[in-house]
Amino acid sequence: NEAESNDLLRLANDRAEKKGLPSSTMRDNAALIKGGETAYSRLTGDEAMPLYGFDCRACDRFDMLRALSLLVDEVTALTPETAFTVDYLRPEVVEDWDHDEFTVNELILKRRKARRAKFEQGFVTGDDITKGKAARAAALSFLQNFCDKWVPKLVKGDARSSLVMGEYRHAPGMKEIRPKDSGADSEEVFEELWEYADEGVQKMLGGELVLPGLMGQRLREIRAAVAAESKGTLLELIAPELRKARIEYTDYVEEDGDGLGAYERFHMQAKLDGSENEAYSTAAIIAEMSIN
């Protein structure tokens, strides 16, 4: 499904040394949106789904809540001995600034070292077991505070349509101004963690050993697996009911079908004809099916 594939693509991009540009698939999916919420069924090619975007975001929020619960369980299961087997916990803070003693003024260098020493005063010291215990406790405390803030927002959801949300473009590096009690969609949760980049958590004992940015990548990985599980549930429980409704309330005759929707049929024909290439995108297939 889309949530699983999109999460895995984003995860691969986040972990790549060279970040990729938006793919043609991402642009094609955006082109399918009509009025902010409507898309067309890939089964029939011409059935409008007016609440497609709304439903997708609702499913994503449900999967995100489940993924957050599983991430908390994962951190809870860690021990001081195994704490640093996960990417988002580290045994020490690596100094991330370089200097050339021959080009940096001695006074500036002295001040930098003094600031660094003051910054590290609250760092956890000791052996790996001591640090592992502190890192686990800090990660759980961070997740508790994070969930207290974002779970109510995810439950409430963002009532705006995709079109309305797309009308506002905040300046780079700035957040959208929203009421404190407003709901949110799952991508905002990921962005909150992404903003930490490679920094730890400040003003928390052991927070320097926690990397929320990498925790966000792990959360996206978990949600991709949850989305795949949710898809299986939908196919098992919901798809048969939709098929019954289609047969009962429309002129669709299951015996006359070949099991392929219009989208899949055109896509397969393109492969057989050898006409499929990078330019033969979803938008081109939709256009060929004469969908307005």
Beta strands, then each sheet from edge to edge (+ up, - down):
strand 1: 39-40
strand 2: 48-49
sheet 1: 1+ 2-
end
